[in-house]
Amino acid sequence: MIKKITLENGLRVILAPQKESFSTTVLVLVEAGSKYETKEISGLSHFLEHMCFKGTKKRPSQVQIANELDSLGAVYNAFTGHEYTGYYIKVRNTHLDKALDIISDIYTNQIFDENEIKKEKGVIIEEINMYQDIPNRDVWDVFLKLMYGNQPAGWNIAGDKETVIALKRNDFIKYHKQHYVAKGTVVVVSGNFNEEEAIGKIKNYFSEILKEEKFSKIKTIDSQEKPSLSLKHKETDQTHLIIGIRSLFNVFDGRKYILDVLAEVLGGGFSSRLWQRIREKMGVAYYIGAGTDLYTDHGYLAVNAGVDNKRAEEVITAVLEELALLKKEKISKEELDRAKEHLIGGIVLGLETSSQLASFYGDQEILIKEILTPKEIIKKIQEVTGEEITELAQKMFVDEKLNLALIGPFKDEEKFERILTFNK
């Protein structure tokens, strides 16, 4: 049974036992992502995540940390998002003590060595270059910049090359003190472990975590008055595009379950409307899908696809027609049930390992500070009606919330602007 405990210093601990598991995962999440940055330090959350593995007071070198983890047979890494950063170590359940020792050390005791910072700047610059060379990845940065402009929600999580190069050691120290504090941190232990021992070890290993007040982020401005387009010219063999619609509600809103089912109907599987029309009937795409992304102060539905350059306009028109159809016609019970089951299946099957279980509970706690069990989420999905989907589609699928980002061999924006409308 899932347990949440808040320690005296404000550190939140989630225990998610999985008694039949051969593994145990420790996941540490902190309320610090790109949306907590200013323009001058854009990319620092991501850079700091890299530096956590570069040396601590107890383990002064990267190779020492790597050797210890590899000697445990561990799977380990870290990631940075818009609203939080995560560090995880997955081990055989006999190695929980050592995993907690290491992860607490890299989280609380970084030394931020000047030479390592200098070297890692080159690594991150190449990471930025790599993503810019992958159009189906780069189009998401084009899309977010289009949607949110010059504010944290619209910036590249990795920052840009100029800000990365300009970062100083004191920037890391200051940011770490502001955000890597007990009240902004969640420690999740999942898999096969002794709960009492885990709590005792967490109290011990995280005893040095900072206890200052947590710095907050600036609220995202989420507004739009007309359809928006961003076209990035690149001589590609395929057009990569995202059609996005603002939800104008956030992750705390109960309508998120309606939006999830709506996205599933559109592009959640091989039987979805967009897959059947764009790939199977038109034969113009290898990949196409739809999904939602909701944050603490904004959100959107996005359709993404890679399509034949010569038929990009045709695909955009077809996608908009499918979106508009959801406003006009109530979906059948058969299609609704199929979409729900596919969505629920993805949730259930995605909880089979200790690492997936840790993310499931940790992501909820760090974002909304409330935890729902899989059964509770499934119940909310099952309660979604066809009428609710139609009503939400009618509110969302309007021109003033419509956005299109493309990467492809085009220079003429006007031809795409002409078709970017639901009013046909």
C-alpha positions as CSV (number, residue, x, y, z in Angstrom):
1,M,0.0,0.0,0.0
2,I,1.3,3.4,-0.9
3,K,2.5,5.6,2.0
4,K,3.4,9.3,2.1
5,I,5.4,10.7,5.0
6,T,6.5,14.2,5.6
7,L,9.6,14.4,7.7
8,E,10.1,17.2,10.3
9,N,12.3,19.2,7.9
10,G,9.6,19.2,5.2
11,L,11.1,16.4,3.0
12,R,8.4,14.3,1.5
13,V,8.9,10.6,1.3
14,I,6.8,8.2,-0.7
15,L,7.0,4.4,-0.2
16,A,5.5,2.3,-3.0
17,P,6.1,-1.4,-2.2
18,Q,6.1,-4.0,-4.9
19,K,6.8,-7.2,-3.0
20,E,7.4,-9.5,-5.9
21,S,9.9,-7.2,-7.5
22,F,13.6,-8.2,-7.8
23,S,14.6,-4.5,-7.9
24,T,14.3,-1.4,-5.8
25,T,14.3,2.2,-7.3
26,V,15.2,5.4,-5.5
27,L,13.9,8.5,-7.3
28,V,14.6,12.0,-6.0
29,L,12.5,14.8,-7.5
30,V,13.0,18.5,-6.9
31,E,10.8,21.5,-7.8
32,A,13.4,23.0,-10.1
33,G,13.2,23.0,-13.8
34,S,13.5,25.5,-16.7
35,K,10.4,27.4,-15.6
36,Y,12.2,28.4,-12.4
37,E,14.9,30.2,-14.4
38,T,15.5,33.8,-15.6
39,K,16.8,34.5,-19.1
40,E,20.3,35.1,-17.8
41,I,20.5,31.6,-16.3
42,S,18.4,29.7,-18.9
43,G,19.6,26.1,-19.0
44,L,21.0,26.1,-15.5
45,S,18.5,23.5,-14.1
46,H,19.7,21.1,-16.8
47,F,23.3,21.9,-16.4
48,L,23.2,21.5,-12.6
49,E,21.6,18.0,-13.2
50,H,24.8,17.1,-15.2
51,M,27.0,18.5,-12.5
52,C,25.5,16.3,-9.8
53,F,27.4,13.3,-11.2
54,K,30.7,15.2,-11.5
55,G,31.8,15.0,-7.9
56,T,30.8,15.5,-4.2
57,K,32.6,16.1,-1.0
58,K,32.6,12.4,-0.2
59,R,33.1,11.2,-3.8
60,P,35.2,14.0,-5.5
61,S,35.3,12.6,-9.0
62,Q,32.9,11.4,-11.7
63,V,34.7,8.2,-12.1
64,Q,34.4,7.3,-8.4
65,I,30.6,7.8,-8.6
66,A,30.3,5.8,-11.8
67,N,32.5,3.0,-10.4
68,E,30.4,2.6,-7.3
69,L,27.1,2.6,-9.2
70,D,28.4,0.2,-11.8
71,S,29.7,-2.2,-9.1
72,L,26.1,-2.4,-7.9
73,G,24.9,-3.3,-11.3
74,A,22.7,-0.2,-11.1
75,V,20.7,1.5,-13.7
76,Y,21.0,5.3,-13.0
77,N,20.5,8.6,-14.7
78,A,18.8,12.0,-14.3
79,F,16.5,14.2,-16.3
80,T,15.3,17.8,-16.4
81,G,11.8,19.1,-17.3
82,H,10.0,22.4,-17.2
83,E,8.8,22.1,-13.6
84,Y,11.1,19.5,-12.0
85,T,14.4,17.6,-12.1
86,G,14.8,14.0,-11.2
87,Y,17.6,11.6,-10.2
88,Y,17.2,7.9,-10.0
89,I,19.1,4.7,-9.1
90,K,17.6,1.3,-9.7
91,V,19.3,-1.7,-8.1
92,R,18.8,-5.2,-6.9
93,N,16.8,-5.0,-3.7
94,T,19.8,-6.0,-1.6
95,H,21.6,-2.7,-2.5
96,L,19.0,-0.1,-1.3
97,D,21.3,1.2,1.5
98,K,24.1,1.9,-1.0
99,A,21.7,3.5,-3.5
100,L,20.4,5.9,-0.9
101,D,23.9,6.7,0.2
102,I,25.0,7.6,-3.3
103,I,21.9,9.5,-4.4
104,S,21.7,11.6,-1.3
105,D,25.3,12.5,-1.7
106,I,25.1,13.6,-5.3
107,Y,21.9,15.5,-4.4
108,T,23.1,17.4,-1.3
109,N,26.9,17.6,-1.5
110,Q,28.0,18.7,-5.0
111,I,31.3,20.6,-5.2
112,F,30.7,22.2,-8.6
113,D,34.3,22.0,-9.6
114,E,35.4,24.9,-11.9
115,N,37.2,22.6,-14.3
116,E,34.3,20.1,-14.6
117,I,31.9,23.0,-15.3
118,K,34.2,24.2,-18.1
119,K,34.4,20.8,-19.6
120,E,30.7,20.1,-19.3
121,K,29.8,23.2,-21.2
122,G,31.2,21.6,-24.3
123,V,29.1,18.5,-23.6
124,I,25.9,20.5,-23.3
125,I,26.6,22.6,-26.4
126,E,26.9,19.3,-28.3
127,E,23.7,18.1,-26.8
128,I,22.0,21.2,-28.0
129,N,23.5,20.7,-31.5
130,M,22.4,17.1,-31.5
131,Y,18.7,18.0,-30.8
132,Q,18.8,20.7,-33.5
133,D,20.0,18.1,-36.0
134,I,16.9,15.9,-35.2
135,P,13.9,17.6,-36.8
136,N,11.2,15.5,-35.1
137,R,12.8,16.5,-31.8
138,D,13.7,20.1,-32.7
139,V,10.1,20.8,-33.8
140,W,9.0,20.6,-30.2
141,D,11.3,23.5,-29.3
142,V,9.9,25.5,-32.2
143,F,6.4,24.7,-31.0
144,L,7.0,25.7,-27.4
145,K,8.6,29.0,-28.5
146,L,5.6,29.7,-30.7
147,M,3.1,28.9,-27.9
148,Y,4.8,30.8,-25.0
149,G,7.4,33.1,-26.6
150,N,10.0,34.8,-24.5
151,Q,9.2,33.4,-21.1
152,P,10.4,30.2,-19.3
153,A,7.7,27.9,-20.7
154,G,8.9,28.9,-24.2
155,W,12.6,28.4,-23.7
156,N,14.7,25.4,-24.5
157,I,15.2,23.3,-21.4
158,A,18.9,23.0,-22.2
159,G,19.2,26.8,-22.6
160,D,20.9,28.3,-25.6
161,K,24.6,28.3,-26.3
162,E,25.3,31.8,-25.1
163,T,23.7,31.4,-21.7
164,V,25.3,28.0,-21.2
165,I,28.8,29.4,-22.0
166,A,28.2,32.4,-19.6
167,L,27.2,30.4,-16.5
168,K,29.5,30.7,-13.5
169,R,30.2,28.5,-10.5
170,N,28.4,30.9,-8.2
171,D,25.3,30.5,-10.4
172,F,25.2,26.8,-9.6
173,I,25.8,27.4,-5.8
174,K,23.1,30.0,-5.6
175,Y,20.5,28.1,-7.6
176,H,21.1,24.9,-5.6
177,K,20.6,26.8,-2.3
178,Q,17.4,28.3,-3.6
179,H,15.8,25.2,-4.9
180,Y,17.4,21.9,-3.6
181,V,15.8,22.3,-0.2
182,A,13.8,19.8,1.9
183,K,10.4,21.5,1.2
184,G,10.9,21.3,-2.5
185,T,12.1,17.7,-2.6
186,V,10.3,14.3,-2.9
187,V,12.1,11.0,-2.3
188,V,10.4,7.9,-3.7
189,V,11.3,4.3,-2.9
190,S,9.6,1.6,-4.9
191,G,10.0,-2.1,-5.4
192,N,10.9,-4.7,-2.8
193,F,12.2,-3.2,0.5
194,N,11.7,-3.0,4.2
195,E,9.6,0.1,4.9
196,E,10.9,0.9,8.4
197,E,14.5,0.5,7.4
198,A,14.0,2.7,4.3
199,I,12.5,5.6,6.4
200,G,15.4,5.3,8.9
201,K,18.0,5.4,6.1
202,I,16.4,8.3,4.3
203,K,16.3,10.4,7.6
204,N,20.0,9.6,8.0
205,Y,21.3,10.1,4.5
206,F,19.3,13.2,3.8
207,S,20.0,14.8,7.2
208,E,22.2,17.4,5.5
209,I,19.6,18.6,3.0
210,L,19.0,22.4,3.1
211,K,16.1,23.5,5.2
212,E,15.6,27.0,3.7
213,E,12.3,28.2,2.2
214,K,11.7,27.2,-1.4
215,F,11.9,29.9,-4.2
216,S,8.9,29.9,-6.4
217,K,8.5,30.4,-10.2
218,I,6.9,33.1,-12.2
219,K,3.4,32.3,-13.5
220,T,3.2,31.5,-17.2
221,I,1.3,33.9,-19.4
222,D,-1.1,31.7,-21.4
223,S,-3.0,33.8,-23.9
224,Q,-3.7,34.0,-27.6
225,E,-6.0,36.0,-29.9
226,K,-5.6,34.4,-33.4
227,P,-4.0,31.3,-35.1
228,S,-0.2,31.2,-34.8
229,L,2.4,29.7,-37.1
230,S,6.1,29.1,-36.9
231,L,8.0,27.7,-39.9
232,K,11.6,26.7,-39.6
233,H,13.2,26.2,-43.0
234,K,15.4,23.1,-43.3
235,E,16.1,20.9,-46.3
236,T,14.5,17.7,-44.9
237,D,13.1,14.7,-46.7
238,Q,10.1,14.9,-44.5
239,T,8.0,17.6,-42.9
240,H,7.8,17.5,-39.2
241,L,4.8,19.3,-37.7
242,I,2.9,19.9,-34.5
243,I,-0.6,21.2,-34.4
244,G,-1.3,22.4,-30.9
245,I,-4.3,23.8,-29.1
246,R,-4.2,25.6,-25.7
247,S,-6.3,23.8,-23.1
248,L,-6.5,27.0,-20.9
249,F,-6.6,24.8,-17.9
250,N,-3.9,23.2,-15.8
251,V,-2.9,19.8,-14.2
252,F,-5.2,20.5,-11.2
253,D,-8.4,20.7,-13.4
254,G,-10.6,17.6,-13.4
255,R,-11.2,18.1,-17.2
256,K,-7.7,16.6,-17.7
257,Y,-9.2,13.1,-17.8
258,I,-11.7,14.2,-20.5
259,L,-8.8,15.7,-22.5
260,D,-6.7,12.5,-22.1
261,V,-9.6,10.4,-23.5
262,L,-10.1,12.9,-26.3
263,A,-6.5,12.7,-27.3
264,E,-6.7,8.9,-27.2
265,V,-9.6,9.0,-29.7
266,L,-7.6,11.2,-32.0
267,G,-4.2,9.6,-31.9
268,G,-3.6,7.1,-29.1
269,G,-3.2,3.9,-31.0
270,F,-3.3,2.1,-34.4
271,S,-7.1,2.2,-34.3
272,S,-7.2,6.0,-33.6
273,R,-8.8,8.4,-36.0
274,L,-5.6,10.1,-37.1
275,W,-3.6,6.9,-37.5
276,Q,-6.3,5.4,-39.6
277,R,-6.8,8.5,-41.8
278,I,-3.3,9.9,-42.2
279,R,-1.2,6.7,-42.2
280,E,-3.6,3.9,-43.3
281,K,-5.9,5.7,-45.8
282,M,-3.7,8.5,-47.1
283,G,-0.3,6.7,-46.7
284,V,1.6,10.0,-46.1
285,A,3.1,9.5,-42.6
286,Y,5.2,6.9,-40.8
287,Y,4.4,8.4,-37.4
288,I,1.4,10.4,-36.1
289,G,0.0,10.7,-32.7
290,A,-1.8,13.0,-30.2
291,G,-1.2,13.7,-26.6
292,T,-1.7,16.2,-23.8
293,D,0.8,18.1,-21.6
294,L,-0.5,19.9,-18.5
295,Y,1.5,21.8,-16.1
296,T,0.8,23.8,-12.9
297,D,-0.3,26.9,-14.8
298,H,-0.9,26.0,-18.4
299,G,-1.5,23.1,-20.8
300,Y,-2.2,22.0,-24.4
301,L,-3.2,19.2,-26.7
302,A,-0.8,18.4,-29.5
303,V,-0.9,16.4,-32.7
304,N,2.6,15.6,-34.1
305,A,3.5,13.9,-37.3
306,G,6.2,13.4,-39.9
307,V,4.7,13.6,-43.4
308,D,5.5,13.7,-47.1
309,N,6.7,17.2,-48.0
310,K,4.5,17.4,-51.0
311,R,1.4,16.6,-49.0
312,A,2.0,18.7,-45.9
313,E,-0.9,21.1,-46.5
314,E,-3.2,18.1,-47.2
315,V,-2.3,16.5,-43.9
316,I,-2.8,19.7,-41.9
317,T,-6.2,20.1,-43.5
318,A,-7.1,16.5,-42.7
319,V,-6.0,16.8,-39.1
320,L,-8.1,20.0,-38.6
321,E,-11.1,18.2,-40.1
322,E,-10.8,15.4,-37.6
323,L,-10.5,17.9,-34.8
324,A,-13.6,19.7,-36.0
325,L,-15.5,16.5,-36.4
326,L,-15.2,16.0,-32.6
327,K,-17.1,19.3,-32.1
328,K,-20.0,18.2,-34.3
329,E,-20.6,14.5,-33.7
330,K,-20.7,12.6,-30.5
331,I,-18.4,9.6,-30.6
332,S,-20.0,6.2,-30.4
333,K,-20.0,4.1,-27.2
334,E,-17.9,1.5,-29.0
335,E,-15.1,4.0,-30.0
336,L,-15.2,5.6,-26.5
337,D,-14.9,2.3,-24.7
338,R,-12.0,1.3,-27.0
339,A,-10.2,4.5,-26.4
340,K,-10.6,4.3,-22.6
341,E,-9.4,0.7,-22.5
342,H,-6.3,1.6,-24.6
343,L,-5.5,4.5,-22.2
344,I,-6.1,2.4,-19.1
345,G,-4.0,-0.4,-20.5
346,G,-1.1,1.9,-21.0
347,I,-1.3,3.0,-17.4
348,V,-1.5,-0.5,-16.0
349,L,1.1,-2.0,-18.2
350,G,3.4,1.0,-17.4
351,L,3.5,0.1,-13.7
352,E,5.2,-3.3,-14.0
353,T,8.7,-2.3,-12.8
354,S,9.9,-0.5,-9.7
355,S,11.2,2.5,-11.8
356,Q,7.9,3.0,-13.5
357,L,6.1,2.8,-10.2
358,A,8.4,5.4,-8.7
359,S,7.7,7.8,-11.6
360,F,4.0,7.3,-11.4
361,Y,3.7,8.4,-7.8
362,G,6.6,10.8,-7.7
363,D,5.4,12.8,-10.7
364,Q,2.0,13.3,-9.1
365,E,3.4,14.4,-5.8
366,I,5.9,16.9,-7.2
367,L,3.4,18.5,-9.5
368,I,0.0,18.5,-7.7
369,K,1.1,17.4,-4.2
370,E,-1.7,14.8,-4.2
371,I,-1.5,11.1,-5.0
372,L,-4.1,9.0,-6.7
373,T,-3.8,5.3,-7.0
374,P,-4.1,3.5,-10.4
375,K,-7.7,2.4,-9.4
376,E,-8.7,6.0,-8.7
377,I,-7.3,7.3,-12.0
378,I,-9.0,4.4,-13.9
379,K,-12.3,5.3,-12.3
380,K,-12.0,8.9,-13.4
381,I,-11.2,7.8,-17.0
382,Q,-14.1,5.4,-17.0
383,E,-16.5,8.2,-15.9
384,V,-15.7,10.3,-19.0
385,T,-18.8,10.6,-21.3
386,G,-19.1,11.3,-25.0
387,E,-21.0,14.5,-24.2
388,E,-18.1,15.8,-22.1
389,I,-15.7,15.1,-25.0
390,T,-18.0,17.0,-27.4
391,E,-18.4,19.9,-25.0
392,L,-14.6,20.2,-24.4
393,A,-13.9,20.0,-28.1
394,Q,-16.3,22.8,-28.8
395,K,-14.6,25.0,-26.3
396,M,-11.0,24.2,-27.2
397,F,-11.1,23.7,-31.0
398,V,-11.4,27.4,-32.0
399,D,-9.1,29.5,-34.2
400,E,-7.8,31.7,-31.3
401,K,-6.3,28.7,-29.6
402,L,-4.8,27.1,-32.7
403,N,-1.0,26.8,-33.3
404,L,1.1,25.2,-36.0
405,A,4.9,24.5,-35.9
406,L,6.7,23.0,-38.9
407,I,10.2,22.1,-39.9
408,G,10.7,21.4,-43.6
409,P,11.9,22.7,-47.0
410,F,9.5,25.6,-47.1
411,K,9.8,29.4,-47.1
412,D,6.3,30.4,-47.9
413,E,4.3,30.9,-44.7
414,E,1.3,32.3,-46.4
415,K,0.1,28.9,-47.8
416,F,0.0,27.4,-44.4
417,E,-1.6,30.5,-42.8
418,R,-4.5,30.2,-45.2
419,I,-5.4,26.7,-44.1
420,L,-4.8,27.2,-40.4
421,T,-8.5,27.6,-39.4
422,F,-11.5,25.5,-38.2
423,N,-13.8,27.8,-40.2
424,K,-14.2,25.8,-43.4
